Amino acid sequence: MSIDINNPKTFGKVAVLDGGWSAERDVSLTSGATVLAALKRCGVDAHGIDAGRDVLEQLVQGRFQRAFNVLHGRGGEDGVIQGALEVLGLPYTGSGVLGSALTMDKLRTKMIWRQSNFPTPPWAVVKAGADPDAADLKSIIQTVGLPLAIKPIHEGSSIGISKVTRAEDMQGACALGFKHDHTLIAERWIAGGEFTAGVLGAESLPLIRMETPRGFYDFQAKYLTDTTHYHCPCGLPSDEERTIAELCRNAFVAVGASGWGRVDLMLDRDHQPWLLEVNTVPGMTDHSLVPKAAAVAGIKLETLVLRILATSMVARAEA
């Protein structure tokens, strides 16, 4: 089906869903404000909705015709809002229920990738629900090696993530992780360049290489500091960049993601890519990566939001 994204009437009345109740609420509100303003500049009949527990009532009462989902984290990026919108019969942007739920779970994403022979760093599961004892921690370190990353499996924006370089720091890293989730993974730390690959419909956006003086690309490096450097073009030879972009697109599809999103990865010193995770509702702030990559590809913000909105009009494979 051909979609005329330049005709704002194509989309009808649009709800821009942001906020929510996850740990990424503040980032989502900022992303939502960016998207809403851009859609309005394009003449779209768009309205901001702070998606609390009464969001379905707001959508019904507002007689909206589709939703632009900019909810980051749990409740908005994990299949919950997607399922509710399916019940309402309201078209929405991005991945469906299955792709959203799978990719929000870092552990299940990595399990699918490993089963499908996609390269992802080795990991171990840290026992859920209670602090692991010294024997557990020693076994994990022996399995994964040091340094490693401790990650809550259901958080985004690097919330609750720690880099562990010494065995004696494991307990504290796990304690921090358990403040955000009931299950953690201990993932081998890959030394090398940190990259992200944007996906927009059938198109791969230029890779971005992130460089920060901090230990890694954490929450502060992503949103709060101006010392992070974004390299796009990323500096790789064009054929290598195309190969990595294709790998990321295939990995994106393998976990049921669709529409638009981002795949984060590391490139080690031997130029071996290692897939880390998928974001199905990436940030749209002034620090965010998909708008940066789109701009390098010659896609201005207004065109980007219209193309993302157009994903609400494409049938999903899982439907």
ABEGO torsion letter per residue (X at the ends): XBBBAABAAAAEBBBBBBEEABAAAAAAAAAAAAAAAAAAAAGBBBBBBBBBAAAAAAAAAAGBABBBBABBEBGAAAGAAAAAAAAAGBBBBEBBAAAAAAAABAAAAAAAAAAAGBBBBBBBBBBBGBBBBAAAAAAAAAAAEOBBBBBBAABBGGBGBBBBABAAAAAAAAAAAAAABABBBBBBBBBEBBBBBBBBEABBBBBBBBBBABABBBAAAAAABAABBBBOBAGBBAAAAAAAAAAAAAAAAAAGBBGBEBBBBBBBAAGBBBBABBBABBBABAABAAAAAAAAAGBBAAAAAAAAAAAAABBBAAX
